Amino acid sequence: MSDTTTFVHLTDLHVGNPAVQDDHLHSDTTTTLRRILADVKSLVPQPKFMVVSGDLTNRGDAGSYENLKGLIAEAGLDMPILFALGNHDRRDGFYPIMLGRSDNLDAPYDHAAVIAGIHIIVLDTSVPNKIGGAFEPGQLDWLKSELAQHADLPKLLVMHHAPALDMHDPSMEWESLSYADTEALRDAVAGKNVLGILSGHIHYDRVAHWYGIPTVVGIGQHAATDVLWLHEGLRMLEGAAFAIGTVRPSGLAITFAPQPATRREIGGFRFADMAEMLRKYEADTAAAAE
């Protein structure tokens, strides 16, 4: 490719249902997303597309997706938007509202598109009622088949859970794609022209390299890779922030948008604090699903 292409990367919107009290929602994510989309609308020139890498909502219910759909319509963006699903999303909530789909509501949402000469492949790594990510049977076969398409085009992978970057520590598997699927993914992309992997979930606010492939994890101020404090997207933020991806012939670059003075972190957690949070989240999620 000879031209420069820009796009927007958002993740972990955690949009809520205005009609439902949510004790797991720690900030006004609706207002924050509205500000972000207005900022995106003001960019000149406009990006070619937007990628939203999961946790679109905080509860996965229909009312939350209705809110998200309304916010996007209100923003009036004139660009394709590609969605991935995360652990806070529910397929049976997403499909009917966002896609108007009424069948196969438990199927993973895997899809792909070619935009501005970039082959964008979106994988659903969500596992119902679980924090960590994994592939279901058949997904890797679909990925391999898709990677074989458009062989002349660079690939951009999108998934909520990043490949495991800490496979030496089994206690950390909950934060990423499962270790087994991380290895299977490595085999699938070997030798392919993969520009990068856009992820979300735990948000180290970093760009790491996984077998030479840039893996963009999180959204916000770029920090060192050994940051201990974590935040989960807009649920833990006040204000607005987003990332701009730039694809050049030399590869992929990510620039985190300037952060407004009003942006601050509502809450943060150390790794040592996460175990109890995970237990409570999974228990509450399982109870809500019954």
C-alpha atoms as an extended CHARMM CRD file, in Angstrom:
* protein
*
       290  EXT
         1         1  MET       CA              0.0000000000        0.0000000000        0.0000000000  PROA      1               0.0000000000
         2         2  SER       CA              1.1990000000        3.5150000000       -0.7890000000  PROA      2               0.0000000000
         3         3  ASP       CA             -1.1510000000        5.7860000000        1.1580000000  PROA      3               0.0000000000
         4         4  THR       CA             -1.4830000000        6.6220000000        4.8220000000  PROA      4               0.0000000000
         5         5  THR       CA             -4.7220000000        5.4230000000        6.3990000000  PROA      5               0.0000000000
         6         6  THR       CA             -6.0170000000        6.5120000000        9.7880000000  PROA      6               0.0000000000
         7         7  PHE       CA             -8.6810000000        4.9140000000       11.9600000000  PROA      7               0.0000000000
         8         8  VAL       CA            -10.0100000000        5.2190000000       15.5090000000  PROA      8               0.0000000000
         9         9  HSD       CA             -9.6240000000        2.5490000000       18.1700000000  PROA      9               0.0000000000
        10        10  LEU       CA            -12.0140000000        2.5580000000       21.1270000000  PROA      10              0.0000000000
        11        11  THR       CA            -12.4350000000       -0.1430000000       23.7020000000  PROA      11              0.0000000000
        12        12  ASP       CA            -14.3730000000       -0.9920000000       26.8570000000  PROA      12              0.0000000000
        13        13  LEU       CA            -17.1450000000        1.5260000000       26.4380000000  PROA      13              0.0000000000
        14        14  HSD       CA            -19.1350000000       -0.1020000000       29.2620000000  PROA      14              0.0000000000
        15        15  VAL       CA            -22.2520000000        1.7690000000       28.2120000000  PROA      15              0.0000000000
        16        16  GLY       CA            -25.0860000000        1.2970000000       30.6950000000  PROA      16              0.0000000000
        17        17  ASN       CA            -28.8440000000        1.0400000000       30.5820000000  PROA      17              0.0000000000
        18        18  PRO       CA            -30.2150000000        4.3720000000       31.8650000000  PROA      18              0.0000000000
        19        19  ALA       CA            -33.2400000000        2.5680000000       33.2940000000  PROA      19              0.0000000000
        20        20  VAL       CA            -31.2350000000        0.1590000000       35.4580000000  PROA      20              0.0000000000
        21        21  GLN       CA            -29.1110000000        0.8600000000       38.5260000000  PROA      21              0.0000000000
        22        22  ASP       CA            -25.7020000000       -0.7620000000       38.0210000000  PROA      22              0.0000000000
        23        23  ASP       CA            -23.4430000000       -0.9640000000       41.0630000000  PROA      23              0.0000000000
        24        24  HSD       CA            -20.5860000000       -2.1710000000       38.8420000000  PROA      24              0.0000000000
        25        25  LEU       CA            -20.6050000000        1.0010000000       36.7700000000  PROA      25              0.0000000000
        26        26  HSD       CA            -18.3400000000        3.6020000000       38.3620000000  PROA      26              0.0000000000
        27        27  SER       CA            -18.6890000000        6.6070000000       36.0610000000  PROA      27              0.0000000000
        28        28  ASP       CA            -21.0430000000        8.2280000000       33.5670000000  PROA      28              0.0000000000
        29        29  THR       CA            -19.9250000000        6.2340000000       30.5620000000  PROA      29              0.0000000000
        30        30  THR       CA            -22.7680000000        7.5580000000       28.4180000000  PROA      30              0.0000000000
        31        31  THR       CA            -21.5440000000       11.1410000000       28.7750000000  PROA      31              0.0000000000
        32        32  THR       CA            -17.9330000000       10.1290000000       28.2580000000  PROA      32              0.0000000000
        33        33  LEU       CA            -18.7160000000        8.2110000000       25.0670000000  PROA      33              0.0000000000
        34        34  ARG       CA            -20.8080000000       11.1010000000       23.7760000000  PROA      34              0.0000000000
        35        35  ARG       CA            -17.7820000000       13.3900000000       24.2220000000  PROA      35              0.0000000000
        36        36  ILE       CA            -15.4520000000       10.9240000000       22.5180000000  PROA      36              0.0000000000
        37        37  LEU       CA            -17.7170000000       10.5180000000       19.5050000000  PROA      37              0.0000000000
        38        38  ALA       CA            -18.0390000000       14.3000000000       19.1910000000  PROA      38              0.0000000000
        39        39  ASP       CA            -14.2410000000       14.5620000000       19.2190000000  PROA      39              0.0000000000
        40        40  VAL       CA            -14.0070000000       11.8870000000       16.5230000000  PROA      40              0.0000000000
        41        41  LYS       CA            -16.5970000000       13.7460000000       14.4480000000  PROA      41              0.0000000000
        42        42  SER       CA            -14.4070000000       16.8630000000       14.5760000000  PROA      42              0.0000000000
        43        43  LEU       CA            -11.2840000000       15.1770000000       13.1910000000  PROA      43              0.0000000000
        44        44  VAL       CA            -10.0750000000       16.4890000000        9.8360000000  PROA      44              0.0000000000
        45        45  PRO       CA             -9.6950000000       14.5410000000        7.6870000000  PROA      45              0.0000000000
        46        46  GLN       CA            -12.1290000000       11.9640000000        9.0020000000  PROA      46              0.0000000000
        47        47  PRO       CA            -10.6750000000        8.5210000000        9.7770000000  PROA      47              0.0000000000
        48        48  LYS       CA            -11.5360000000        5.7190000000        7.3840000000  PROA      48              0.0000000000
        49        49  PHE       CA            -13.1520000000        3.4980000000       10.0180000000  PROA      49              0.0000000000
        50        50  MET       CA            -13.5730000000        2.8740000000       13.7290000000  PROA      50              0.0000000000
        51        51  VAL       CA            -12.8000000000       -0.3000000000       15.6580000000  PROA      51              0.0000000000
        52        52  VAL       CA            -14.4290000000       -0.9130000000       19.0460000000  PROA      52              0.0000000000
        53        53  SER       CA            -12.7290000000       -3.8770000000       20.6920000000  PROA      53              0.0000000000
        54        54  GLY       CA            -15.2860000000       -5.1760000000       23.1410000000  PROA      54              0.0000000000
        55        55  ASP       CA            -17.1310000000       -4.5540000000       26.3880000000  PROA      55              0.0000000000
        56        56  LEU       CA            -19.4830000000       -2.3750000000       24.4250000000  PROA      56              0.0000000000
        57        57  THR       CA            -21.8700000000       -2.4170000000       27.3750000000  PROA      57              0.0000000000
        58        58  ASN       CA            -21.4880000000       -3.1120000000       31.0640000000  PROA      58              0.0000000000
        59        59  ARG       CA            -24.3970000000       -5.5510000000       31.4670000000  PROA      59              0.0000000000
        60        60  GLY       CA            -25.0780000000       -6.8820000000       27.9830000000  PROA      60              0.0000000000
        61        61  ASP       CA            -28.8240000000       -6.2560000000       28.2110000000  PROA      61              0.0000000000
        62        62  ALA       CA            -31.0140000000       -4.9480000000       25.4050000000  PROA      62              0.0000000000
        63        63  GLY       CA            -31.4840000000       -1.5390000000       27.0480000000  PROA      63              0.0000000000
        64        64  SER       CA            -27.7390000000       -0.9550000000       27.1600000000  PROA      64              0.0000000000
        65        65  TYR       CA            -27.3440000000       -1.7770000000       23.4760000000  PROA      65              0.0000000000
        66        66  GLU       CA            -30.2820000000        0.5150000000       22.6830000000  PROA      66              0.0000000000
        67        67  ASN       CA            -28.4070000000        3.2710000000       24.5070000000  PROA      67              0.0000000000
        68        68  LEU       CA            -25.2190000000        2.5170000000       22.5680000000  PROA      68              0.0000000000
        69        69  LYS       CA            -27.0660000000        2.4260000000       19.2590000000  PROA      69              0.0000000000
        70        70  GLY       CA            -28.6660000000        5.7800000000       20.0540000000  PROA      70              0.0000000000
        71        71  LEU       CA            -25.3360000000        7.3840000000       20.9590000000  PROA      71              0.0000000000
        72        72  ILE       CA            -23.8000000000        6.2630000000       17.6860000000  PROA      72              0.0000000000
        73        73  ALA       CA            -26.7570000000        7.5320000000       15.6720000000  PROA      73              0.0000000000
        74        74  GLU       CA            -26.6630000000       10.8510000000       17.5260000000  PROA      74              0.0000000000
        75        75  ALA       CA            -22.9620000000       11.2930000000       16.6950000000  PROA      75              0.0000000000
        76        76  GLY       CA            -23.6450000000       11.1410000000       12.9610000000  PROA      76              0.0000000000
        77        77  LEU       CA            -20.3280000000        9.5400000000       12.0730000000  PROA      77              0.0000000000
        78        78  ASP       CA            -19.8150000000        8.8370000000        8.4060000000  PROA      78              0.0000000000
        79        79  MET       CA            -17.5190000000        5.8460000000        8.6770000000  PROA      79              0.0000000000
        80        80  PRO       CA            -17.8420000000        2.0800000000        9.0920000000  PROA      80              0.0000000000
        81        81  ILE       CA            -17.7500000000        0.8790000000       12.7190000000  PROA      81              0.0000000000
        82        82  LEU       CA            -16.5610000000       -2.6470000000       13.4820000000  PROA      82              0.0000000000
        83        83  PHE       CA            -17.5150000000       -4.1570000000       16.8420000000  PROA      83              0.0000000000
        84        84  ALA       CA            -15.9330000000       -6.9830000000       18.8090000000  PROA      84              0.0000000000
        85        85  LEU       CA            -17.6120000000       -8.5820000000       21.8280000000  PROA      85              0.0000000000
        86        86  GLY       CA            -16.0580000000       -8.7280000000       25.2950000000  PROA      86              0.0000000000
        87        87  ASN       CA            -16.7390000000      -10.4380000000       28.5880000000  PROA      87              0.0000000000
        88        88  HSD       CA            -19.2870000000       -7.7860000000       29.6340000000  PROA      88              0.0000000000
        89        89  ASP       CA            -21.2540000000       -8.2500000000       26.4130000000  PROA      89              0.0000000000
        90        90  ARG       CA            -24.0240000000      -10.7530000000       25.7400000000  PROA      90              0.0000000000
        91        91  ARG       CA            -24.5760000000      -12.1350000000       22.2790000000  PROA      91              0.0000000000
        92        92  ASP       CA            -28.3390000000      -12.4880000000       22.8300000000  PROA      92              0.0000000000
        93        93  GLY       CA            -28.4370000000       -8.7750000000       23.6960000000  PROA      93              0.0000000000
        94        94  PHE       CA            -26.0790000000       -7.5840000000       20.9740000000  PROA      94              0.0000000000
        95        95  TYR       CA            -27.4310000000       -9.4190000000       17.9290000000  PROA      95              0.0000000000
        96        96  PRO       CA            -31.1020000000       -8.3290000000       18.0300000000  PROA      96              0.0000000000
        97        97  ILE       CA            -30.4290000000       -4.6720000000       18.8240000000  PROA      97              0.0000000000
        98        98  MET       CA            -27.2320000000       -3.9130000000       16.9260000000  PROA      98              0.0000000000
        99        99  LEU       CA            -27.6830000000       -6.2230000000       13.9290000000  PROA      99              0.0000000000
       100       100  GLY       CA            -31.4190000000       -6.9590000000       13.8590000000  PROA      100             0.0000000000
       101       101  ARG       CA            -30.5940000000      -10.6600000000       14.0400000000  PROA      101             0.0000000000
       102       102  SER       CA            -32.9720000000      -13.1520000000       15.6300000000  PROA      102             0.0000000000
       103       103  ASP       CA            -31.3410000000      -16.5410000000       14.9530000000  PROA      103             0.0000000000
       104       104  ASN       CA            -28.1590000000      -18.2640000000       16.1980000000  PROA      104             0.0000000000
       105       105  LEU       CA            -27.9390000000      -15.8490000000       19.1030000000  PROA      105             0.0000000000
       106       106  ASP       CA            -25.3360000000      -17.9540000000       20.9040000000  PROA      106             0.0000000000
       107       107  ALA       CA            -22.8700000000      -18.0380000000       17.9870000000  PROA      107             0.0000000000
       108       108  PRO       CA            -19.5660000000      -16.1510000000       18.2200000000  PROA      108             0.0000000000
       109       109  TYR       CA            -19.5500000000      -12.8410000000       16.3730000000  PROA      109             0.0000000000
       110       110  ASP       CA            -16.6700000000      -13.3060000000       13.9330000000  PROA      110             0.0000000000
       111       111  HSD       CA            -16.6080000000      -11.0910000000       10.8620000000  PROA      111             0.0000000000
       112       112  ALA       CA            -14.2620000000       -9.3540000000        8.4400000000  PROA      112             0.0000000000
       113       113  ALA       CA            -14.1600000000       -6.4150000000        6.0540000000  PROA      113             0.0000000000
       114       114  VAL       CA            -11.7700000000       -4.7860000000        3.6160000000  PROA      114             0.0000000000
       115       115  ILE       CA            -11.6260000000       -1.0250000000        4.1190000000  PROA      115             0.0000000000
       116       116  ALA       CA             -9.1200000000        1.3590000000        2.5490000000  PROA      116             0.0000000000
       117       117  GLY       CA             -6.9110000000       -1.5260000000        1.4940000000  PROA      117             0.0000000000
       118       118  ILE       CA             -6.7750000000       -3.1030000000        4.9670000000  PROA      118             0.0000000000
       119       119  HSD       CA             -8.2000000000       -6.5500000000        5.6940000000  PROA      119             0.0000000000
       120       120  ILE       CA             -9.7950000000       -6.2200000000        9.1510000000  PROA      120             0.0000000000
       121       121  ILE       CA            -10.6070000000       -9.5000000000       10.9160000000  PROA      121             0.0000000000
       122       122  VAL       CA            -12.7130000000       -9.4090000000       14.0870000000  PROA      122             0.0000000000
       123       123  LEU       CA            -12.8300000000      -12.4020000000       16.4460000000  PROA      123             0.0000000000
       124       124  ASP       CA            -15.1930000000      -13.0240000000       19.3520000000  PROA      124             0.0000000000
       125       125  THR       CA            -13.0880000000      -14.1560000000       22.3320000000  PROA      125             0.0000000000
       126       126  SER       CA            -15.8990000000      -13.7690000000       24.8790000000  PROA      126             0.0000000000
       127       127  VAL       CA            -16.8230000000      -16.7560000000       27.0320000000  PROA      127             0.0000000000
       128       128  PRO       CA            -20.2880000000      -16.4740000000       28.6150000000  PROA      128             0.0000000000
       129       129  ASN       CA            -20.0650000000      -15.6340000000       32.3490000000  PROA      129             0.0000000000
       130       130  LYS       CA            -16.2620000000      -15.6620000000       32.3690000000  PROA      130             0.0000000000
       131       131  ILE       CA            -13.6010000000      -12.9460000000       32.5610000000  PROA      131             0.0000000000
       132       132  GLY       CA            -10.9120000000      -14.5690000000       30.4410000000  PROA      132             0.0000000000
       133       133  GLY       CA            -11.1040000000      -15.2360000000       26.7270000000  PROA      133             0.0000000000
       134       134  ALA       CA            -11.0460000000      -18.3100000000       24.5030000000  PROA      134             0.0000000000
       135       135  PHE       CA            -12.0170000000      -19.5310000000       21.0640000000  PROA      135             0.0000000000
       136       136  GLU       CA            -14.9210000000      -21.8920000000       20.4940000000  PROA      136             0.0000000000
       137       137  PRO       CA            -14.6040000000      -24.8860000000       18.1560000000  PROA      137             0.0000000000
       138       138  GLY       CA            -14.4650000000      -23.7570000000       14.5610000000  PROA      138             0.0000000000
       139       139  GLN       CA            -13.2900000000      -20.2010000000       15.1760000000  PROA      139             0.0000000000
       140       140  LEU       CA             -9.6380000000      -20.8420000000       14.4230000000  PROA      140             0.0000000000
       141       141  ASP       CA            -10.5930000000      -22.7160000000       11.2520000000  PROA      141             0.0000000000
       142       142  TRP       CA            -12.6180000000      -19.6540000000       10.2160000000  PROA      142             0.0000000000
       143       143  LEU       CA             -9.6530000000      -17.4090000000       11.0340000000  PROA      143             0.0000000000
       144       144  LYS       CA             -7.2480000000      -19.4860000000        8.9540000000  PROA      144             0.0000000000
       145       145  SER       CA             -9.6610000000      -19.4180000000        6.0340000000  PROA      145             0.0000000000
       146       146  GLU       CA            -10.0950000000      -15.6530000000        6.3570000000  PROA      146             0.0000000000
       147       147  LEU       CA             -6.3460000000      -15.0440000000        6.5970000000  PROA      147             0.0000000000
       148       148  ALA       CA             -5.9870000000      -16.8480000000        3.2690000000  PROA      148             0.0000000000
       149       149  GLN       CA             -8.3030000000      -14.3040000000        1.6520000000  PROA      149             0.0000000000
       150       150  HSD       CA             -6.9460000000      -11.0630000000        0.1690000000  PROA      150             0.0000000000
       151       151  ALA       CA             -3.3890000000      -12.3600000000        0.3560000000  PROA      151             0.0000000000
       152       152  ASP       CA             -2.0080000000       -9.1020000000       -1.0140000000  PROA      152             0.0000000000
       153       153  LEU       CA             -3.5310000000       -6.9590000000        1.7390000000  PROA      153             0.0000000000
       154       154  PRO       CA             -2.1890000000       -6.2410000000        5.2330000000  PROA      154             0.0000000000
       155       155  LYS       CA             -4.2570000000       -7.7360000000        8.0560000000  PROA      155             0.0000000000
       156       156  LEU       CA             -5.5060000000       -6.0510000000       11.2210000000  PROA      156             0.0000000000
       157       157  LEU       CA             -6.8580000000       -8.4040000000       13.9090000000  PROA      157             0.0000000000
       158       158  VAL       CA             -9.3740000000       -7.2740000000       16.5190000000  PROA      158             0.0000000000
       159       159  MET       CA            -10.3200000000       -9.2140000000       19.6550000000  PROA      159             0.0000000000
       160       160  HSD       CA            -11.2610000000       -8.1930000000       23.1620000000  PROA      160             0.0000000000
       161       161  HSD       CA             -8.7250000000      -10.4030000000       24.9240000000  PROA      161             0.0000000000
       162       162  ALA       CA             -5.1180000000       -9.8830000000       23.9270000000  PROA      162             0.0000000000
       163       163  PRO       CA             -2.8280000000      -12.8530000000       23.3380000000  PROA      163             0.0000000000
       164       164  ALA       CA             -1.2230000000      -13.9300000000       26.5900000000  PROA      164             0.0000000000
       165       165  LEU       CA              1.9140000000      -11.9030000000       27.1740000000  PROA      165             0.0000000000
       166       166  ASP       CA              2.7480000000      -13.5260000000       30.5170000000  PROA      166             0.0000000000
       167       167  MET       CA              2.5940000000      -17.2650000000       29.8250000000  PROA      167             0.0000000000
       168       168  HSD       CA              5.2470000000      -17.9050000000       32.4420000000  PROA      168             0.0000000000
       169       169  ASP       CA              2.6680000000      -17.2100000000       35.1710000000  PROA      169             0.0000000000
       170       170  PRO       CA             -0.4170000000      -19.4880000000       35.0310000000  PROA      170             0.0000000000
       171       171  SER       CA             -2.1910000000      -17.4090000000       37.6770000000  PROA      171             0.0000000000
       172       172  MET       CA             -2.5210000000      -14.5810000000       35.1410000000  PROA      172             0.0000000000
       173       173  GLU       CA             -4.4010000000      -16.5290000000       32.4780000000  PROA      173             0.0000000000
       174       174  TRP       CA             -7.6760000000      -14.8250000000       33.4390000000  PROA      174             0.0000000000
       175       175  GLU       CA             -6.4310000000      -11.5180000000       31.9830000000  PROA      175             0.0000000000
       176       176  SER       CA             -5.9560000000      -12.6780000000       28.4110000000  PROA      176             0.0000000000
       177       177  LEU       CA             -6.8050000000      -15.1220000000       25.6950000000  PROA      177             0.0000000000
       178       178  SER       CA             -6.2540000000      -18.6020000000       27.1110000000  PROA      178             0.0000000000
       179       179  TYR       CA             -2.7010000000      -19.8870000000       26.9030000000  PROA      179             0.0000000000
       180       180  ALA       CA             -3.6940000000      -22.7960000000       24.6380000000  PROA      180             0.0000000000
       181       181  ASP       CA             -5.5270000000      -20.4920000000       22.2490000000  PROA      181             0.0000000000
       182       182  THR       CA             -2.6550000000      -18.0080000000       22.3340000000  PROA      182             0.0000000000
       183       183  GLU       CA             -0.3600000000      -20.7160000000       20.9850000000  PROA      183             0.0000000000
       184       184  ALA       CA             -2.9520000000      -21.7510000000       18.3990000000  PROA      184             0.0000000000
       185       185  LEU       CA             -3.3200000000      -18.1330000000       17.3240000000  PROA      185             0.0000000000
       186       186  ARG       CA              0.4460000000      -17.8160000000       16.9220000000  PROA      186             0.0000000000
       187       187  ASP       CA              0.4650000000      -20.8040000000       14.6020000000  PROA      187             0.0000000000
       188       188  ALA       CA             -2.4890000000      -19.4000000000       12.6290000000  PROA      188             0.0000000000
       189       189  VAL       CA             -0.8920000000      -15.9990000000       11.9600000000  PROA      189             0.0000000000
       190       190  ALA       CA              2.6600000000      -17.2350000000       11.3670000000  PROA      190             0.0000000000
       191       191  GLY       CA              3.9400000000      -15.8920000000        8.0690000000  PROA      191             0.0000000000
       192       192  LYS       CA              0.8920000000      -13.7020000000        7.4800000000  PROA      192             0.0000000000
       193       193  ASN       CA              1.1070000000       -9.9460000000        6.9770000000  PROA      193             0.0000000000
       194       194  VAL       CA             -0.5230000000       -9.0200000000       10.2870000000  PROA      194             0.0000000000
       195       195  LEU       CA             -0.0240000000       -5.3330000000       11.0440000000  PROA      195             0.0000000000
       196       196  GLY       CA             -1.2450000000       -5.5720000000       14.6220000000  PROA      196             0.0000000000
       197       197  ILE       CA             -3.8030000000       -6.8530000000       17.0800000000  PROA      197             0.0000000000
       198       198  LEU       CA             -6.2310000000       -4.4130000000       18.6950000000  PROA      198             0.0000000000
       199       199  SER       CA             -7.4900000000       -5.5680000000       22.0810000000  PROA      199             0.0000000000
       200       200  GLY       CA             -9.0010000000       -4.2660000000       25.2880000000  PROA      200             0.0000000000
       201       201  HSD       CA            -10.0900000000       -5.8200000000       28.5920000000  PROA      201             0.0000000000
       202       202  ILE       CA             -7.5610000000       -5.1470000000       31.3560000000  PROA      202             0.0000000000
       203       203  HSD       CA             -5.9210000000       -2.0850000000       29.8360000000  PROA      203             0.0000000000
       204       204  TYR       CA             -2.2550000000       -1.8090000000       30.5180000000  PROA      204             0.0000000000
       205       205  ASP       CA             -2.2990000000        1.2810000000       28.2750000000  PROA      205             0.0000000000
       206       206  ARG       CA              0.5560000000       -0.1410000000       26.2860000000  PROA      206             0.0000000000
       207       207  VAL       CA              1.7350000000       -1.2310000000       22.8920000000  PROA      207             0.0000000000
       208       208  ALA       CA              3.5800000000       -4.5000000000       23.3350000000  PROA      208             0.0000000000
       209       209  HSD       CA              5.0440000000       -6.7990000000       20.6970000000  PROA      209             0.0000000000
       210       210  TRP       CA              3.9140000000      -10.4000000000       20.5330000000  PROA      210             0.0000000000
       211       211  TYR       CA              6.1980000000      -12.3960000000       18.2560000000  PROA      211             0.0000000000
       212       212  GLY       CA              6.9200000000       -9.1490000000       16.4250000000  PROA      212             0.0000000000
       213       213  ILE       CA              3.2540000000       -8.1900000000       16.0170000000  PROA      213             0.0000000000
       214       214  PRO       CA              2.2340000000       -4.9440000000       17.7590000000  PROA      214             0.0000000000
       215       215  THR       CA             -0.4980000000       -5.7280000000       20.2760000000  PROA      215             0.0000000000
       216       216  VAL       CA             -2.3700000000       -2.6260000000       21.3320000000  PROA      216             0.0000000000
       217       217  VAL       CA             -3.9180000000       -3.1680000000       24.7540000000  PROA      217             0.0000000000
       218       218  GLY       CA             -6.1800000000       -0.5790000000       26.2700000000  PROA      218             0.0000000000
       219       219  ILE       CA             -6.8620000000        3.0580000000       25.7350000000  PROA      219             0.0000000000
       220       220  GLY       CA             -5.3180000000        6.1100000000       27.3470000000  PROA      220             0.0000000000
       221       221  GLN       CA             -1.9010000000        7.5240000000       28.0770000000  PROA      221             0.0000000000
       222       222  HSD       CA              0.9060000000        5.2990000000       26.8030000000  PROA      222             0.0000000000
       223       223  ALA       CA              2.8300000000        4.0520000000       29.8170000000  PROA      223             0.0000000000
       224       224  ALA       CA              5.5780000000        1.5740000000       30.6060000000  PROA      224             0.0000000000
       225       225  THR       CA              4.8160000000       -2.1050000000       30.1260000000  PROA      225             0.0000000000
       226       226  ASP       CA              5.2250000000       -2.9190000000       33.8050000000  PROA      226             0.0000000000
       227       227  VAL       CA              2.5030000000       -0.5760000000       35.0610000000  PROA      227             0.0000000000
       228       228  LEU       CA              0.7700000000       -2.1140000000       38.0760000000  PROA      228             0.0000000000
       229       229  TRP       CA             -2.3040000000        0.0790000000       38.2340000000  PROA      229             0.0000000000
       230       230  LEU       CA             -5.1410000000       -0.9100000000       35.9680000000  PROA      230             0.0000000000
       231       231  HSD       CA             -8.3690000000        0.6170000000       34.8020000000  PROA      231             0.0000000000
       232       232  GLU       CA            -11.1740000000       -0.8310000000       32.7320000000  PROA      232             0.0000000000
       233       233  GLY       CA            -11.9460000000        1.5980000000       29.9880000000  PROA      233             0.0000000000
       234       234  LEU       CA            -14.6090000000        4.2610000000       30.2760000000  PROA      234             0.0000000000
       235       235  ARG       CA            -16.1550000000        2.5680000000       33.2860000000  PROA      235             0.0000000000
       236       236  MET       CA            -13.1920000000        3.8040000000       35.3150000000  PROA      236             0.0000000000
       237       237  LEU       CA            -12.6760000000        7.1130000000       33.5520000000  PROA      237             0.0000000000
       238       238  GLU       CA            -14.1250000000       10.5750000000       33.6760000000  PROA      238             0.0000000000
       239       239  GLY       CA            -13.6450000000       12.6390000000       30.5370000000  PROA      239             0.0000000000
       240       240  ALA       CA            -12.7000000000       11.3860000000       27.0910000000  PROA      240             0.0000000000
       241       241  ALA       CA             -9.7850000000        9.6210000000       25.4650000000  PROA      241             0.0000000000
       242       242  PHE       CA             -9.2900000000        7.6030000000       22.3140000000  PROA      242             0.0000000000
       243       243  ALA       CA             -6.5280000000        6.2200000000       20.1330000000  PROA      243             0.0000000000
       244       244  ILE       CA             -5.7820000000        6.9730000000       16.5000000000  PROA      244             0.0000000000
       245       245  GLY       CA             -4.2380000000        4.2180000000       14.4290000000  PROA      245             0.0000000000
       246       246  THR       CA             -2.1430000000        5.0900000000       11.4030000000  PROA      246             0.0000000000
       247       247  VAL       CA             -1.2530000000        2.5360000000        8.7620000000  PROA      247             0.0000000000
       248       248  ARG       CA              1.6940000000        3.4250000000        6.5640000000  PROA      248             0.0000000000
       249       249  PRO       CA              3.6980000000        1.2930000000        4.1630000000  PROA      249             0.0000000000
       250       250  SER       CA              6.1480000000        0.8500000000        7.0540000000  PROA      250             0.0000000000
       251       251  GLY       CA              3.4900000000       -0.5820000000        9.3790000000  PROA      251             0.0000000000
       252       252  LEU       CA              1.0710000000        0.3510000000       12.1730000000  PROA      252             0.0000000000
       253       253  ALA       CA              1.4390000000        3.2150000000       14.6340000000  PROA      253             0.0000000000
       254       254  ILE       CA             -0.8910000000        4.1080000000       17.4920000000  PROA      254             0.0000000000
       255       255  THR       CA             -1.1910000000        7.6210000000       18.8940000000  PROA      255             0.0000000000
       256       256  PHE       CA             -3.2170000000        8.2060000000       22.0330000000  PROA      256             0.0000000000
       257       257  ALA       CA             -5.3130000000       11.3140000000       21.6530000000  PROA      257             0.0000000000
       258       258  PRO       CA             -4.4830000000       14.2710000000       23.9150000000  PROA      258             0.0000000000
       259       259  GLN       CA             -6.3330000000       13.8460000000       27.1450000000  PROA      259             0.0000000000
       260       260  PRO       CA             -8.5150000000       16.6920000000       28.3940000000  PROA      260             0.0000000000
       261       261  ALA       CA             -7.9520000000       18.2440000000       31.7670000000  PROA      261             0.0000000000
       262       262  THR       CA            -11.2140000000       16.7290000000       32.9870000000  PROA      262             0.0000000000
       263       263  ARG       CA            -10.0650000000       13.1590000000       32.3610000000  PROA      263             0.0000000000
       264       264  ARG       CA             -9.1710000000       11.3430000000       35.5260000000  PROA      264             0.0000000000
       265       265  GLU       CA             -9.1150000000        7.7710000000       36.6870000000  PROA      265             0.0000000000
       266       266  ILE       CA            -12.0910000000        6.9590000000       38.8990000000  PROA      266             0.0000000000
       267       267  GLY       CA            -10.6240000000        3.7330000000       40.2310000000  PROA      267             0.0000000000
       268       268  GLY       CA             -7.5700000000        1.5400000000       39.8340000000  PROA      268             0.0000000000
       269       269  PHE       CA             -6.5720000000       -1.9110000000       40.9470000000  PROA      269             0.0000000000
       270       270  ARG       CA             -3.3300000000       -3.7610000000       41.5050000000  PROA      270             0.0000000000
       271       271  PHE       CA             -2.9080000000       -7.3360000000       40.3720000000  PROA      271             0.0000000000
       272       272  ALA       CA             -2.9890000000       -8.4140000000       44.0060000000  PROA      272             0.0000000000
       273       273  ASP       CA             -6.4570000000       -6.8830000000       44.4130000000  PROA      273             0.0000000000
       274       274  MET       CA             -8.0350000000       -8.5640000000       41.4120000000  PROA      274             0.0000000000
       275       275  ALA       CA             -8.8540000000      -12.0470000000       42.7180000000  PROA      275             0.0000000000
       276       276  GLU       CA            -11.7230000000      -10.9570000000       44.9480000000  PROA      276             0.0000000000
       277       277  MET       CA            -13.0730000000       -8.6340000000       42.2590000000  PROA      277             0.0000000000
       278       278  LEU       CA            -13.0670000000      -11.4820000000       39.7590000000  PROA      278             0.0000000000
       279       279  ARG       CA            -14.9070000000      -13.8280000000       42.1080000000  PROA      279             0.0000000000
       280       280  LYS       CA            -17.6050000000      -11.2350000000       42.7810000000  PROA      280             0.0000000000
       281       281  TYR       CA            -17.9780000000      -10.3060000000       39.1290000000  PROA      281             0.0000000000
       282       282  GLU       CA            -18.3380000000      -13.8900000000       37.9540000000  PROA      282             0.0000000000
       283       283  ALA       CA            -20.7920000000      -14.6960000000       40.7640000000  PROA      283             0.0000000000
       284       284  ASP       CA            -22.9390000000      -11.6600000000       39.9790000000  PROA      284             0.0000000000
       285       285  THR       CA            -22.8270000000      -12.3800000000       36.2510000000  PROA      285             0.0000000000
       286       286  ALA       CA            -23.8580000000      -16.0020000000       36.7310000000  PROA      286             0.0000000000
       287       287  ALA       CA            -26.7090000000      -14.9640000000       39.0240000000  PROA      287             0.0000000000
       288       288  ALA       CA            -27.9650000000      -12.3890000000       36.5070000000  PROA      288             0.0000000000
       289       289  ALA       CA            -27.9550000000      -15.0050000000       33.7580000000  PROA      289             0.0000000000
       290       290  GLU       CA            -30.2170000000      -17.3980000000       35.6710000000  PROA      290             0.0000000000
